[in-house]
Amino acid sequence: MHQNFIIIELWDKKISGPSDQILGFVKIPLEQFHISFRDKQISRVLLRAQYPVISVDSWMAIIDPFTSTNKSSGEIQVFLAMGTTEQITAVQVTNAGGDLFPSSINNKTTSVIYNNEQSSPTSSVSSPSSLIEHHFEIMIESINGLRAFESMVWGESDCFIQYSFPIEHEQQLTNVNAIKPFKLHTIRTATTLCTSDPTFHDTNKFRYVLSPADALHKYFYAACQSSTPIEASIPFEVWSRFYYPNIRDQLLAKGKLSAAKLCSMTTMMEADINEKSMQSFRIPLEIVRDDPKHEQHHCSSTPVYGGDLLVTVTYKRNVIMFFNDA
């Protein structure tokens, strides 16, 4: 499945007269399935879960093959999942009921919100509604084997990591229909002494509240300005801060973490179990060279390995139940 695609063709079938004519096609990457199932141990966990691994659950553009590969000829709703027969049946049943996460979710993981601050659990309320609360914790651990410029002397400058991560717009938790697109937010770690193996241990937490029918990966890919898992990524940069002869920051290296790897963590957990999913990533860094003529940074045509950035990601989710006054 690595670097492979599913092609869906749409045809205009003629009852009589001229032959059938193709109207367009949809190209769907299978990379998320490859990432999710390439490890045997993880595959066994995924196949024991209640629901299958969902790669696509959205409207996708229909491409006209005769004009331009970038010109849309409409949209088709696609739901692409991989799992056992029981998992596929389960998701078909729950989708038919309009609730991807059934009400049998462990009550210990459920928060309760009342619209009226004066109301209480004993008040008369209508049928409960729910939202899904997603949590990501990103810990920048360290860099192994950082390689920089030949003229750079270790210990004479500081360094920090800068990266961009999707965040959610502020909204009312109870307003399910007001979910807005995510946007990328730039985060910087604290500075530390620049050596070949700098340590950061910098942690940031991110929270998203979506309706049960909304797929988190759809918002991640949109925030990364990509509709496919292959292209969507979280950018990481290694910067050095010099203090002599004047204070200045200089970009040393770049790396990226596939957004599909983060989104696959959301499908590795059983829906009825409140547990954390933790995974460590080793992100290869590419040295960035200075362009003295244009006063800008650029990566050389031949990538130069600059070490590995170690990042640990923790994901968990829970259900928020809220009630409206009767």
C-alpha positions as CSV (number, residue, x, y, z in Angstrom):
1,M,0.0,0.0,0.0
2,H,3.0,2.3,0.3
3,Q,2.8,5.0,-2.4
4,N,-0.2,3.4,-3.9
5,F,-3.6,4.8,-4.6
6,I,-7.3,3.8,-5.1
7,I,-8.8,5.3,-8.3
8,I,-12.5,5.8,-8.4
9,E,-13.9,6.5,-11.9
10,L,-17.2,8.2,-12.6
11,W,-18.8,7.3,-16.0
12,D,-21.7,8.6,-18.0
13,K,-23.4,5.4,-19.1
14,K,-25.4,5.7,-22.3
15,I,-28.5,3.7,-22.8
16,S,-28.2,4.0,-26.5
17,G,-26.2,6.0,-29.0
18,P,-22.5,6.9,-28.4
19,S,-20.3,4.8,-26.1
20,D,-20.0,5.5,-22.4
21,Q,-18.0,8.6,-21.4
22,I,-15.8,9.1,-18.4
23,L,-16.7,12.1,-16.4
24,G,-13.8,12.2,-13.9
25,F,-11.9,10.3,-11.3
26,V,-10.9,10.5,-7.6
27,K,-7.4,9.5,-6.5
28,I,-7.2,8.4,-2.9
29,P,-3.8,7.6,-1.3
30,L,-3.4,4.4,0.8
31,E,-0.4,5.8,2.8
32,Q,-2.4,5.9,6.1
33,F,-3.2,2.2,5.9
34,H,0.5,1.5,5.2
35,I,1.5,3.5,8.3
36,S,-1.1,1.9,10.5
37,F,-0.6,-1.7,9.5
38,R,3.1,-2.0,8.7
39,D,3.9,-3.0,12.3
40,K,2.6,-6.4,13.2
41,Q,2.1,-5.6,16.9
42,I,0.1,-2.5,16.1
43,S,-1.8,-4.3,13.5
44,R,-3.0,-6.9,16.0
45,V,-4.2,-4.0,18.3
46,L,-6.0,-2.3,15.4
47,L,-7.8,-5.5,14.4
48,R,-9.0,-6.0,17.9
49,A,-10.5,-2.6,18.1
50,Q,-14.2,-1.9,17.8
51,Y,-13.9,0.1,14.7
52,P,-11.7,-0.1,11.6
53,V,-8.9,2.3,10.5
54,I,-10.6,5.2,8.7
55,S,-8.5,6.9,6.0
56,V,-11.1,9.1,4.3
57,D,-14.5,10.3,5.5
58,S,-15.2,13.5,3.5
59,W,-16.2,15.0,0.2
60,M,-13.4,14.7,-2.4
61,A,-12.9,16.6,-5.6
62,I,-13.7,14.8,-8.9
63,I,-10.9,15.5,-11.4
64,D,-11.6,16.0,-15.1
65,P,-9.0,13.9,-16.9
66,F,-9.3,15.8,-20.2
67,T,-8.8,19.4,-19.1
68,S,-6.5,19.7,-16.1
69,T,-5.6,17.5,-13.2
70,N,-6.1,20.4,-10.9
71,K,-9.6,21.4,-12.1
72,S,-12.5,20.0,-10.1
73,S,-15.6,18.7,-11.8
74,G,-17.7,18.4,-8.6
75,E,-17.4,16.3,-5.5
76,I,-18.2,12.8,-4.4
77,Q,-18.6,11.6,-0.8
78,V,-16.1,8.9,0.1
79,F,-15.8,6.7,3.2
80,L,-12.7,4.5,3.0
81,A,-11.9,2.2,5.9
82,M,-9.9,-1.0,6.4
83,G,-10.5,-3.7,9.1
84,T,-12.2,-7.0,9.8
85,T,-15.7,-7.8,8.7
86,E,-17.0,-7.2,12.2
87,Q,-15.3,-3.8,12.3
88,I,-16.8,-2.7,9.0
89,T,-20.2,-3.9,10.0
90,A,-19.9,-2.0,13.3
91,V,-19.0,1.3,11.6
92,Q,-21.9,0.8,9.0
93,V,-24.3,0.3,11.9
94,T,-23.1,3.3,13.8
95,N,-23.0,5.6,10.8
96,A,-26.6,4.6,10.0
97,G,-27.5,5.7,13.5
98,G,-25.5,9.0,13.1
99,D,-23.2,8.3,16.0
100,L,-19.7,7.1,15.4
101,F,-19.0,6.7,19.1
102,P,-21.7,4.7,20.8
103,S,-23.2,5.5,24.2
104,S,-21.6,2.5,25.8
105,I,-18.4,4.5,26.2
106,N,-17.0,4.1,29.7
107,N,-18.8,6.5,32.0
108,K,-15.5,7.2,33.9
109,T,-14.3,9.1,30.8
110,T,-17.4,11.3,30.4
111,S,-17.6,14.9,31.4
112,V,-21.0,16.5,31.9
113,I,-21.8,20.1,31.0
114,Y,-25.1,21.9,31.7
115,N,-26.1,25.0,29.7
116,N,-27.7,26.6,32.8
117,E,-25.2,27.3,35.5
118,Q,-27.9,27.1,38.1
119,S,-29.0,23.6,37.0
120,S,-27.9,20.4,38.6
121,P,-27.8,16.7,37.7
122,T,-31.3,16.4,39.3
123,S,-32.8,19.0,37.1
124,S,-35.2,18.1,34.4
125,V,-33.2,17.8,31.2
126,S,-33.7,16.7,27.6
127,S,-31.8,13.9,25.9
128,P,-28.0,14.3,26.2
129,S,-25.8,15.3,23.3
130,S,-22.1,14.6,23.1
131,L,-18.8,16.0,21.8
132,I,-15.5,14.3,21.4
133,E,-12.5,16.0,23.2
134,H,-9.2,15.2,21.6
135,H,-5.9,15.9,23.4
136,F,-2.3,15.9,22.0
137,E,0.8,16.4,24.1
138,I,3.9,17.2,22.1
139,M,7.3,16.8,24.0
140,I,10.4,17.9,22.2
141,E,13.0,15.6,23.8
142,S,16.4,16.2,22.2
143,I,18.5,16.1,19.1
144,N,20.9,13.3,18.4
145,G,24.1,14.0,16.4
146,L,23.3,17.6,15.4
147,R,25.5,18.6,12.5
148,A,25.9,22.3,11.7
149,F,28.3,24.6,9.9
150,E,32.0,23.7,9.9
151,S,32.9,27.1,11.3
152,M,30.5,26.8,14.2
153,V,32.0,26.2,17.7
154,W,29.9,24.1,20.1
155,G,29.0,25.8,23.4
156,E,29.2,29.4,22.1
157,S,25.6,29.8,21.2
158,D,22.1,28.6,22.3
159,C,19.6,26.7,20.2
160,F,15.8,26.2,20.2
161,I,13.2,24.3,18.2
162,Q,10.4,26.1,16.4
163,Y,7.4,24.1,14.9
164,S,3.9,24.7,13.7
165,F,0.9,22.7,15.0
166,P,-2.8,22.9,14.3
167,I,-4.9,24.7,16.9
168,E,-8.7,25.1,17.2
169,H,-10.5,28.4,17.2
170,E,-12.2,29.3,20.4
171,Q,-15.8,28.2,20.4
172,Q,-18.7,27.2,22.6
173,L,-18.4,23.5,23.5
174,T,-22.2,23.1,23.2
175,N,-22.4,24.6,19.7
176,V,-21.6,21.5,17.6
177,N,-22.4,23.3,14.3
178,A,-19.9,26.1,14.9
179,I,-16.7,24.1,14.4
180,K,-14.3,26.1,12.4
181,P,-11.2,25.1,10.4
182,F,-8.0,24.6,12.4
183,K,-5.0,27.0,11.9
184,L,-1.3,26.4,12.3
185,H,0.2,28.0,15.4
186,T,4.0,28.5,15.7
187,I,5.6,27.3,19.0
188,R,9.1,27.9,20.2
189,T,10.9,25.9,22.9
190,A,13.1,27.6,25.5
191,T,16.7,28.0,24.5
192,T,19.4,25.6,25.6
193,L,23.1,25.4,25.1
194,C,23.9,24.4,21.5
195,T,25.9,21.2,21.4
196,S,25.9,18.1,19.2
197,D,23.2,16.5,21.4
198,P,21.1,19.3,22.9
199,T,18.3,18.4,25.3
200,F,15.0,20.4,25.5
201,H,12.2,18.4,27.3
202,D,9.8,21.0,26.2
203,T,6.1,20.1,26.4
204,N,3.0,21.7,24.8
205,K,-0.6,20.5,25.0
206,F,-3.3,20.9,22.4
207,R,-7.0,20.3,22.8
208,Y,-9.7,19.9,20.1
209,V,-13.5,19.6,20.6
210,L,-15.4,18.0,17.7
211,S,-18.7,16.4,17.1
212,P,-18.7,12.6,16.9
213,A,-19.3,12.7,13.2
214,D,-16.2,14.9,12.5
215,A,-12.9,13.2,11.6
216,L,-9.9,14.8,13.3
217,H,-7.6,14.0,10.4
218,K,-9.7,16.1,8.0
219,Y,-9.0,19.2,10.0
220,F,-5.3,18.4,10.4
221,Y,-4.9,18.0,6.6
222,A,-6.7,21.2,5.9
223,A,-4.6,23.1,8.4
224,C,-1.5,21.8,6.8
225,Q,-2.9,22.9,3.4
226,S,-3.0,19.5,2.0
227,S,-5.9,17.1,1.1
228,T,-3.7,14.0,1.2
229,P,-1.9,12.2,4.1
230,I,1.3,12.0,2.0
231,E,1.8,15.7,1.7
232,A,0.5,16.9,5.0
233,S,3.2,17.4,7.6
234,I,4.2,19.2,10.8
235,P,7.3,21.3,10.1
236,F,10.1,21.5,12.7
237,E,13.1,23.9,12.6
238,V,16.3,24.0,14.6
239,W,17.5,27.6,15.2
240,S,20.8,28.8,16.8
241,R,21.0,32.1,18.8
242,F,24.3,33.9,18.6
243,Y,25.2,36.7,21.1
244,Y,28.4,38.0,19.5
245,P,29.0,40.5,17.9
246,N,25.2,41.0,18.1
247,I,22.2,38.9,19.0
248,R,20.8,37.1,16.0
249,D,19.0,33.9,15.2
250,Q,20.1,31.5,12.4
251,L,18.3,28.6,11.0
252,L,20.4,25.4,11.2
253,A,18.2,22.5,10.0
254,K,14.7,21.5,9.1
255,G,12.6,18.3,9.5
256,K,9.0,17.3,9.2
257,L,6.6,14.8,10.8
258,S,3.8,13.3,8.7
259,A,0.4,14.4,9.9
260,A,-0.8,11.0,8.9
261,K,1.3,9.4,11.6
262,L,-0.4,11.6,14.2
263,C,-3.8,10.9,12.9
264,S,-3.2,7.2,12.9
265,M,-2.7,7.4,16.6
266,T,-6.4,8.4,16.9
267,T,-7.5,5.1,15.3
268,M,-5.3,2.9,17.4
269,M,-7.5,3.2,20.5
270,E,-10.6,1.3,21.2
271,A,-13.6,3.6,21.4
272,D,-14.8,2.3,24.8
273,I,-11.5,2.5,26.6
274,N,-10.0,5.7,28.1
275,E,-6.3,5.1,27.7
276,K,-3.4,7.1,26.4
277,S,-1.7,6.4,23.1
278,M,2.0,7.3,23.3
279,Q,4.5,7.1,20.4
280,S,8.1,8.4,19.9
281,F,9.3,9.7,16.6
282,R,12.8,10.1,15.2
283,I,12.6,13.0,12.7
284,P,15.6,13.2,10.3
285,L,16.9,16.8,10.0
286,E,18.3,18.4,6.9
287,I,21.0,21.1,7.1
288,V,19.9,24.5,5.8
289,R,22.5,26.6,4.1
290,D,22.7,30.4,4.1
291,D,22.3,32.2,0.8
292,P,24.6,35.3,1.2
293,K,23.4,36.9,-2.0
294,H,19.7,36.7,-1.3
295,E,20.0,36.8,2.5
296,Q,17.7,33.9,2.9
297,H,17.9,30.2,4.0
298,H,17.6,27.3,1.6
299,C,18.1,23.6,1.5
300,S,20.7,22.3,-0.9
301,S,19.7,20.3,-3.9
302,T,21.4,17.3,-2.3
303,P,20.0,16.9,1.2
304,V,22.6,17.0,3.9
305,Y,21.8,14.9,7.0
306,G,21.8,17.0,10.1
307,G,20.9,14.6,12.9
308,D,17.7,13.3,14.4
309,L,15.1,15.3,16.4
310,L,13.4,13.1,19.0
311,V,9.7,13.9,19.7
312,T,7.2,12.0,21.9
313,V,3.5,12.4,21.2
314,T,0.8,11.4,23.6
315,Y,-2.9,11.3,22.5
316,K,-6.1,10.7,24.4
317,R,-9.7,11.4,24.0
318,N,-12.9,11.5,26.1
319,V,-16.6,12.2,25.6
320,I,-18.2,15.4,26.8
321,M,-21.9,15.0,27.6
322,F,-24.1,18.1,27.8
323,F,-27.7,18.6,28.5
324,N,-30.2,21.3,27.6
325,D,-32.9,22.4,30.0
326,A,-36.3,20.9,29.4
